Amino acid sequence: MSKHTKTALSVNLNKVALVRNTRHLGIPSVTRAATLCLEAGAAGITVHPRPDARHIRSDDVFDLAVLLKAWPDREFNIEGNPFHNLMDFVRQVRPHQVTFVPDGEGQFTSDHGWSFPQDAERLKPLIAEAKALGVRVSLFMDPIPEAMAAAKAVGADRVELYTETYASTYGTPKQTEVLATFKATAEAALRVGLGINAGHDLNRDNLHTFLSIVPGVQEVSIGHALIADALELGYGDTIRAYRACLPT
């Protein structure tokens, strides 16, 4: 796969739901936010429904699944821990992609990837089940080159590289070293036939640099920074600004 792979932008709407859940008025609307993002050119929508429903709720997942049927060229990505509530959504909704994330039930935000060989045997049957349902499976992974072959061996179609370490060192002397690790991890993934996604703390400042160095990234999933930008710029201008950061 070329270093200049066209990268898709998937918008994570968790923070829209978080604001909505502070009142009982149904605003801001998650489906309205999704529609505005899709109209502005977003390639997909991502949600991470946690067991405590502190942001995305079950109804949101089903409503978005219906909405996405009117956008057949866009993708629906549901992420979460397959050992909690995630697989019920996969079985009922059959999204284009499911991203397995090893979150604890009350975890503030995702902060680490799967470990191999420790997680291999328990992941295998759930990956196989999702794929049998026609759902592409991505595993949330730390940038560890030698772990890519293990992710492929358990049946994953893609990995989502956890980019917090890059974002936290962006603009510092450590940036080059950290980016080199992501580059090596992506190259290892490509060698074994894995697709590559990326996400966590990517924003308008650091996104282009990451994609210019790390080869083969097919999708970035961005939520917190993008929704924060949308509060100032609106959804349309924000989506267009992020799309301008993507390689052409």
N, C-alpha and C positions, 0 to 999 in steps of 0.2 A: 504494500500500500504506500502511496506517495506521501512524502512529507507535507504536501500541499492538499491533503484531503479536504474536501468541503465539509465544514463543521456545522452541525445543526444546533440551533439554540432551543432548548426546552426550558420553559418558565415554571419554576416551582411556586405554587400559590399558597403555601402554608401560612405565610405571614398575612395574607389577605384574610384568610379564615380566622387567624388569631385576633385581628382587630374586630372582625364581625362578632366574635364570641364574647366580647366584653359587654355587649348589650343584647337585647332580644328583638332587635328591629330588622334583622336580616340584611343589614348593610355594613360594610361593602359586600356586594354579591360576588361570590367566587366564580360563578358561571359568567357573569358580566365581565369580570376581569379576564377570564380565559378568552372570551369572544374578542375583546379589544386587543389582546396580545396576538391572537391568531390573525385578526384583520391587519395588524401591523407587520405580519410576516414571521412570527414565531413558528418554529417547525414542530413544536410539540408542547405538551403540558405535563408537568410532574406534580405529584402529590405524595406526601408521606403521612398516611393516617396512623397515628400512634394509638395504643390501647386506651389511653386516658382521654382521647378525643379533644385534646386541648387546642387543637386548631382544625385540621381537616376532619370532618365527620363522615360517617358512612354514607349519608345522603349526598354529600358532596361528590364522593367517588362515583356513585351511580348517576348523578346528574351530569357529571363531566363525561362519563362514558356515552351517555345519550348525545350530548353536545358534539363530541368528537366524531360521531357518525356522520354529521353534516360536513365534516372536514376530512374526507377520505385520504388526502395526501399528507395529513399531519399525524403525529403519534401521541399516544397516551402512555405515560410511564408511571407506574405505581411502585413506590419504594417502601421498605420497612423490613422488620425482622420476620423471617418466615416461620419462626417458632412462637410467634405471638399471634397477631390477628391478620397477617398479610395474606396467607394462602386462601382464606375465605373470599377475599376480594378477587384474587387471581382466578379462582374457580368460577365465580359468578360473572365477572366482567370480561375476563380474557383480554387484558390490555395488550398493546403491541409489545411492551417490554415491562418486565418486573426487575427491580434492582434489590437484591438481597443485602440488607445492612445489619450488622451485628449490634444493634442498639439494646441497651437495657430498657425496661419498661418505663422508668421515670427519667430517662436520660435527657439532659437539657438539649443537646444536639449531637449529631453523629460525630464521633471523635476517634474512630479507629476502624481498620478493615478486618476481614476474616483472617484467621491464622491457619497455616497448614504445616504439618498434617493434622493438627488437632481437630479442625472442623470438617475435615473431608468426608468422613463416613456419614455424618448426620445431614450434610448438605446434599449428598448425591441423590437420594430418593425424591427430595423436593424439587431439585433442579430437573430431574427426569419427568416429574409430574407436570411442572409448568411447561416444559417443552412439548410434552404430549398434548397439552391443551392449545398448542400453537403460539405460545408466548416466548419471546426472546428473553434470555436470562443474563443479567449482568451482576457481577459480584463487586461489592464495594471493597476496595483493596488499598492498602498502603503502598507507597512506591518502593517495592522490593523486587528487583529483577528476577531473582531465583524463585519467587512465588508464582510467577506467571504460568509456568508449566504445570504446577499443581492445580491452579484455577482451571486450566484447560482440561486437565485429567478428570475433574469431577463433573465435567459436562457444560461448563459455562460457555456462553456465546461471546460475551464481552466482559471486560472489567471496567469499573468506574474508579479512576484514580482519585484518591482522597487528597485534595490539593491544599489543605490548610497549611502544611509546612512551607509550601511555596508562597502562599499569600502572606504568611507572617514574616517571611524573610525578604519579600519583594522590596527592592530599593536599598537593601543592606549589602555589606560585603559577602554575606553567605548566599546571596541569590544565585550566583553562578554555579556554586557547588550543588545546591539543592536542585536546580533545574537540570543539572547533569544526571542526577539520580532519576528524575522523572523521564528524561530522554532515554536512559538505559533501560528503564522499566518498560517504556512503550516499545522500544525496539525488541525487547524480550517477548512481549505480548504478541507483536506482529510475527515474530519468528515461529511461534507455536500456533498461529492462526486465530488469535483472539481479536475481536474488535475492541476499540478503546473509547470510553467515555471519560469525562472528568467533571469534578465538581466539589465545591465547598470554599466559600470566601473568595471566589472569583468575582471580579468587578470590572468596571470600564477602564480602570487604570492598569490592571495587571493582566487582563485577558489576552490581549494581542501578543505580548511578549511570550506568554506561556505557549500559545499556539504556534508561534514562529520557531520555537525550539523543539517542542515535543511532537514527534511525528505521528501521523495517522489518527488524530483525535476525531472521532465521528460525531460526537455530541458533547455539549456542555450543558449541565443542569444548574441554573442560577436562580436563587430565590431572594435571600435577605437583601443583598445589595441592589438587586434589580427593583424590588418592590420599594425600597427606600428611595431610589432614584425616581420611581414613578410618582411618589408623593410630591416631588418637586416639578418633574417634567411632564407628567402624564404618561399613560401606558404607551401610546403610539410613538412619541418621540424617544421614550426610553428603549423600546424594542429596536427602533431604527438605529439608535446609538450603539447598542450592543451588537447588532448585526454588522455595523461598520467595523467592529473589532475583529470579525471573523475573517479567515483567509478566503480569498476569492478563487 
